[in-house]
Amino acid sequence: MTILVFGMTYAQENDTSVCDLQSENQLWKAEYEKAESKAERIELIKSKIKSDSIYEQSEPKIKTVHSPTIFNEHKNKNGIECGCKILFILHYKKRRSIIVNLNDRPELSIVVDKLKSENVERIWTEFKKETAQAVYGVAGKCGFVQLRITDRKLKRLIKNVWQQRV
């Protein structure tokens, strides 16, 4: 009987962690801003893209009181809404860019793994809600990070991976 009670008590996985994507974003932003080199920042970006892949897009909600307001939220694997994700965008050609979302396009993880300071010309970050929303609408309300890709091989890989499902 003791073994049975002990087994049932410790065999259950109690997930008491709080689902708070906003605090995770704040911690990541602070660490990102402390990074001194482009290589460090790119490594942080890669890890954030991968860690955010556990959050899926919730159905957009529209609340109408005086004017329509759309809320863009993400949920964890248990279906609990956690907040919004930071957008990560790759500019790989003139007027060509993609939003990196490993939930929708898991094949982009190959591209994320290949990001290095040598093949990223510039990183533009915007974490102010108003500015980010002006650029990307509701999807950008938690900020964005844009990476301008210069390497021809990586540009070709992005194009090939992106067009696989089109």
The 8 nearest C-alpha neighbors of each residue, nearest first, counted from 0:
[[1, 3, 2, 4, 5, 6, 7, 8],
 [2, 0, 4, 3, 5, 6, 7, 8],
 [1, 3, 5, 0, 4, 6, 7, 8],
 [2, 4, 0, 6, 1, 5, 7, 8],
 [5, 3, 7, 1, 6, 2, 8, 0],
 [6, 4, 2, 8, 3, 7, 1, 9],
 [7, 5, 3, 4, 9, 8, 10, 2],
 [6, 8, 4, 10, 5, 9, 3, 11],
 [9, 7, 5, 6, 10, 4, 11, 3],
 [8, 10, 6, 11, 7, 5, 12, 4],
 [9, 11, 7, 6, 8, 12, 5, 13],
 [12, 10, 9, 13, 8, 7, 6, 14],
 [11, 13, 14, 10, 9, 8, 15, 7],
 [14, 12, 15, 11, 16, 9, 10, 8],
 [15, 13, 16, 12, 17, 11, 18, 77],
 [14, 16, 13, 17, 18, 12, 11, 19],
 [17, 15, 14, 18, 13, 19, 12, 75],
 [16, 18, 19, 15, 14, 81, 20, 79],
 [17, 19, 81, 20, 16, 79, 75, 80],
 [20, 18, 81, 21, 22, 17, 23, 82],
 [19, 21, 23, 81, 82, 22, 24, 18],
 [22, 20, 24, 23, 19, 82, 25, 83],
 [21, 23, 25, 24, 20, 19, 26, 27],
 [24, 22, 20, 26, 21, 25, 27, 19],
 [25, 23, 21, 27, 22, 26, 28, 20],
 [24, 26, 22, 28, 27, 23, 29, 21],
 [27, 25, 23, 29, 24, 28, 22, 30],
 [26, 28, 24, 30, 25, 29, 31, 23],
 [27, 29, 31, 25, 30, 26, 24, 32],
 [30, 28, 26, 32, 31, 27, 25, 33],
 [29, 31, 27, 33, 28, 32, 26, 34],
 [32, 30, 28, 34, 29, 33, 27, 40],
 [31, 33, 29, 34, 30, 28, 35, 40],
 [34, 32, 30, 31, 35, 29, 28, 40],
 [35, 33, 31, 32, 39, 36, 40, 30],
 [34, 36, 33, 39, 37, 40, 32, 38],
 [37, 35, 39, 38, 34, 40, 41, 116],
 [36, 38, 40, 39, 116, 41, 35, 34],
 [37, 39, 116, 41, 36, 40, 42, 115],
 [40, 38, 42, 36, 37, 41, 34, 43],
 [41, 39, 37, 43, 42, 38, 34, 31],
 [40, 42, 44, 38, 43, 39, 37, 45],
 [41, 43, 45, 39, 44, 40, 46, 38],
 [44, 42, 40, 46, 41, 45, 47, 39],
 [43, 45, 41, 47, 42, 46, 40, 48],
 [46, 44, 42, 48, 43, 47, 41, 111],
 [45, 47, 43, 49, 44, 48, 50, 42],
 [48, 46, 50, 44, 49, 45, 51, 43],
 [49, 47, 45, 51, 46, 50, 44, 52],
 [48, 50, 46, 52, 47, 51, 45, 101],
 [49, 51, 47, 52, 48, 46, 53, 54],
 [52, 50, 48, 53, 49, 54, 47, 84],
 [51, 53, 49, 54, 50, 101, 102, 48],
 [54, 52, 51, 75, 50, 55, 76, 102],
 [55, 53, 75, 74, 52, 51, 73, 56],
 [56, 54, 73, 74, 57, 75, 53, 102],
 [55, 57, 73, 74, 72, 58, 54, 71],
 [58, 56, 73, 72, 74, 59, 55, 71],
 [57, 59, 60, 56, 72, 71, 73, 70],
 [60, 58, 71, 70, 57, 69, 61, 72],
 [61, 59, 70, 69, 58, 62, 71, 68],
 [60, 62, 69, 68, 67, 70, 63, 59],
 [63, 61, 68, 67, 60, 64, 69, 70],
 [64, 62, 67, 66, 65, 68, 61, 69],
 [63, 65, 66, 62, 67, 68, 61, 69],
 [66, 64, 63, 67, 68, 62, 61, 69],
 [65, 67, 63, 64, 68, 62, 61, 69],
 [68, 66, 63, 62, 61, 69, 65, 64],
 [67, 69, 62, 61, 63, 66, 70, 60],
 [68, 70, 61, 60, 71, 59, 62, 67],
 [71, 69, 60, 59, 72, 61, 68, 137],
 [70, 72, 59, 137, 138, 83, 69, 60],
 [73, 71, 83, 82, 57, 70, 56, 80],
 [74, 72, 56, 57, 55, 83, 82, 80],
 [73, 75, 80, 79, 54, 78, 55, 81],
 [74, 76, 54, 78, 77, 79, 53, 55],
 [75, 77, 78, 53, 74, 54, 79, 55],
 [78, 76, 75, 79, 74, 80, 54, 18],
 [79, 77, 74, 75, 76, 80, 57, 55],
 [80, 78, 74, 75, 77, 81, 18, 76],
 [81, 79, 74, 73, 82, 78, 72, 75],
 [80, 82, 19, 20, 18, 74, 73, 79],
 [83, 81, 72, 20, 73, 21, 80, 19],
 [82, 84, 72, 73, 141, 71, 20, 85],
 [85, 83, 86, 141, 82, 73, 51, 20],
 [84, 86, 142, 141, 143, 87, 83, 139],
 [87, 85, 143, 144, 84, 139, 88, 142],
 [88, 86, 144, 99, 98, 143, 145, 85],
 [87, 89, 98, 145, 97, 99, 146, 144],
 [88, 90, 146, 96, 97, 145, 91, 147],
 [91, 89, 96, 147, 148, 95, 92, 146],
 [90, 92, 148, 154, 96, 89, 95, 147],
 [93, 91, 95, 90, 94, 96, 154, 148],
 [92, 94, 95, 91, 90, 96, 147, 148],
 [95, 93, 92, 96, 90, 91, 97, 89],
 [96, 94, 92, 93, 90, 91, 97, 89],
 [95, 97, 90, 89, 91, 88, 94, 98],
 [96, 98, 89, 88, 99, 90, 95, 91],
 [97, 99, 88, 87, 100, 89, 86, 96],
 [100, 98, 87, 88, 97, 101, 107, 89],
 [99, 101, 102, 103, 104, 98, 52, 105],
 [100, 102, 105, 104, 103, 52, 99, 107],
 [103, 101, 100, 104, 52, 105, 55, 53],
 [102, 104, 101, 100, 105, 99, 55, 106],
 [103, 105, 101, 106, 102, 107, 100, 99],
 [106, 104, 101, 107, 108, 102, 103, 100],
 [105, 107, 108, 104, 109, 160, 101, 110],
 [108, 106, 110, 109, 105, 104, 111, 101],
 [107, 109, 111, 106, 110, 105, 112, 101],
 [110, 108, 107, 112, 111, 106, 113, 105],
 [109, 111, 107, 113, 108, 112, 157, 114],
 [112, 110, 108, 113, 114, 109, 45, 107],
 [111, 113, 109, 110, 114, 108, 45, 115],
 [112, 114, 110, 111, 115, 109, 153, 118],
 [115, 113, 111, 112, 118, 110, 41, 116],
 [116, 114, 117, 118, 113, 119, 41, 38],
 [115, 117, 38, 119, 118, 37, 41, 114],
 [118, 116, 115, 119, 120, 150, 114, 149],
 [119, 117, 150, 149, 115, 116, 148, 120],
 [120, 118, 148, 116, 147, 121, 117, 149],
 [119, 121, 147, 149, 148, 118, 122, 117],
 [122, 120, 147, 119, 146, 123, 148, 145],
 [123, 121, 146, 145, 147, 124, 144, 120],
 [122, 124, 145, 144, 121, 146, 125, 143],
 [125, 123, 144, 143, 145, 122, 126, 142],
 [124, 126, 142, 143, 127, 131, 144, 123],
 [125, 127, 142, 128, 143, 141, 131, 124],
 [128, 126, 130, 129, 125, 131, 142, 141],
 [127, 129, 140, 131, 130, 132, 141, 126],
 [130, 128, 132, 131, 127, 133, 140, 126],
 [129, 131, 133, 132, 127, 128, 134, 125],
 [132, 130, 139, 142, 128, 134, 133, 129],
 [133, 131, 136, 139, 140, 135, 129, 134],
 [132, 134, 130, 131, 136, 135, 129, 139],
 [133, 135, 131, 132, 136, 130, 139, 129],
 [136, 134, 139, 132, 138, 133, 131, 137],
 [137, 135, 132, 138, 139, 133, 134, 140],
 [136, 138, 139, 140, 132, 71, 135, 69],
 [139, 137, 136, 140, 135, 71, 132, 86],
 [140, 138, 135, 132, 131, 142, 137, 141],
 [139, 141, 128, 132, 137, 142, 138, 131],
 [142, 140, 85, 139, 128, 83, 84, 126],
 [143, 141, 126, 131, 139, 85, 125, 140],
 [142, 144, 86, 85, 125, 87, 124, 139],
 [143, 145, 124, 87, 123, 88, 86, 125],
 [146, 144, 88, 123, 122, 89, 87, 124],
 [145, 147, 122, 89, 121, 90, 88, 148],
 [148, 146, 90, 121, 120, 119, 89, 91],
 [147, 149, 119, 91, 118, 120, 90, 150],
 [150, 148, 118, 120, 119, 151, 147, 91],
 [149, 151, 118, 153, 152, 148, 154, 119],
 [152, 150, 154, 153, 155, 149, 148, 156],
 [151, 153, 155, 154, 150, 156, 157, 149],
 [152, 154, 156, 155, 150, 151, 157, 110],
 [155, 153, 151, 157, 156, 91, 152, 150],
 [154, 156, 158, 152, 153, 157, 159, 151],
 [157, 155, 153, 159, 154, 158, 160, 152],
 [158, 156, 154, 160, 155, 159, 161, 153],
 [157, 159, 155, 161, 156, 160, 162, 154],
 [160, 158, 156, 162, 161, 157, 155, 163],
 [159, 161, 157, 163, 162, 158, 156, 107],
 [162, 160, 158, 159, 163, 157, 164, 165],
 [161, 163, 165, 159, 164, 160, 158, 157],
 [164, 162, 160, 161, 165, 159, 158, 106],
 [165, 163, 162, 161, 160, 104, 159, 106],
 [164, 162, 163, 161, 160, 159, 158, 104]]
